[in-house]
């Protein structure tokens, strides 16, 4: 049973394996597998065949914690500034 990959992936693990073990030039391999020659060079130099995730490593909170919010409110009350004027 094959592994499900996301829709943007251009190469499979079998294609990456073929790229790593082939002695052909990068342009010929790129043409054969339908990818950019730069990607072919990247896959040739990779240790792993897995399609590694890209982007940020962890989820970032989009809201303040209760303690941070209390500090911000206290600061704004102390200096009497609007949100636009706060640094």
Backbone torsions as a table, in degrees:
resi	resn	phi	psi	omega
1	UNK	NA	129.8	-177.1
2	UNK	-76.5	157.0	178.7
3	UNK	-86.4	137.5	179.7
4	UNK	-80.6	128.7	178.2
5	UNK	-117.3	160.6	-179.1
6	UNK	-69.7	164.8	-172.4
7	UNK	-70.4	-18.6	-177.0
8	UNK	-89.9	-5.1	-177.3
9	UNK	-72.6	134.2	-177.3
10	UNK	-100.2	-23.6	-177.6
11	UNK	-125.5	149.8	175.8
12	UNK	-96.8	173.0	177.9
13	UNK	-63.3	-33.9	178.2
14	UNK	-65.2	-41.2	178.4
15	UNK	-66.3	-40.6	178.4
16	UNK	-63.8	-40.1	177.7
17	UNK	-62.2	-43.1	179.0
18	UNK	-63.6	-38.9	178.4
19	UNK	-64.5	-43.1	-178.1
20	UNK	-66.5	-36.0	-174.6
21	UNK	-94.2	-5.5	-177.6
22	UNK	-84.1	148.5	176.4
23	UNK	-100.1	0.1	-179.4
24	UNK	-68.7	162.1	179.4
25	UNK	-70.9	160.8	-176.2
26	UNK	-63.1	-38.4	179.8
27	UNK	-63.2	-42.2	179.6
28	UNK	-65.9	-41.5	178.4
29	UNK	-65.8	-40.2	179.2
30	UNK	-63.0	-43.0	178.3
31	UNK	-63.2	-42.5	-177.8
32	UNK	-64.4	-39.2	-175.8
33	UNK	-99.4	-3.2	176.3
34	UNK	71.0	37.3	178.3
35	UNK	-127.5	171.6	178.3
36	UNK	-70.4	141.4	177.1
37	UNK	-58.0	-31.1	176.9
38	UNK	-64.2	-40.2	177.3
39	UNK	-65.4	-36.4	178.4
40	UNK	-62.1	-43.2	177.1
41	UNK	-64.2	-38.3	178.2
42	UNK	-62.3	-46.0	-177.9
43	UNK	-69.9	-30.1	178.7
44	UNK	-66.3	-33.9	-177.1
45	UNK	-90.4	-7.8	-179.8
46	UNK	-71.6	148.2	175.4
47	UNK	-85.0	-44.2	-176.9
48	UNK	-93.6	152.8	175.7
49	UNK	-94.3	-7.5	-176.4
50	UNK	-71.2	147.9	175.6
51	UNK	-83.5	99.3	-173.9
52	UNK	-73.9	146.5	179.7
53	UNK	-70.3	151.2	175.6
54	UNK	-117.2	169.5	179.2
55	UNK	98.7	-168.4	-176.8
56	UNK	-69.2	151.2	-175.3
57	UNK	-80.7	-26.9	-177.8
58	UNK	-142.8	163.0	178.3
59	UNK	-76.5	138.0	178.7
60	UNK	-107.3	138.4	179.8
61	UNK	-70.6	136.1	179.5
62	UNK	-97.7	0.7	178.3
63	UNK	-127.2	160.0	177.8
64	UNK	-80.8	151.5	172.4
65	UNK	-71.2	166.6	-179.0
66	UNK	-60.8	-40.9	-179.0
67	UNK	-66.0	-44.9	179.4
68	UNK	-65.3	-39.3	178.3
69	UNK	-63.0	-39.8	178.7
70	UNK	-64.4	-38.9	178.2
71	UNK	-64.6	-43.1	180.0
72	UNK	-64.2	-44.3	179.3
73	UNK	-63.0	-42.2	179.4
74	UNK	-64.1	-41.0	178.5
75	UNK	-62.5	-46.2	-178.6
76	UNK	-65.0	-35.8	177.4
77	UNK	-69.1	-34.2	-178.3
78	UNK	-71.6	-44.4	-175.8
79	UNK	-93.8	-9.7	177.6
80	UNK	55.9	46.4	178.9
81	UNK	-110.8	153.9	173.2
82	UNK	-80.4	171.5	178.9
83	UNK	-62.5	-35.6	-179.5
84	UNK	-67.0	-30.1	-177.2
85	UNK	-90.4	-10.6	179.3
86	UNK	-75.6	140.1	179.2
87	UNK	-71.1	NA	NA
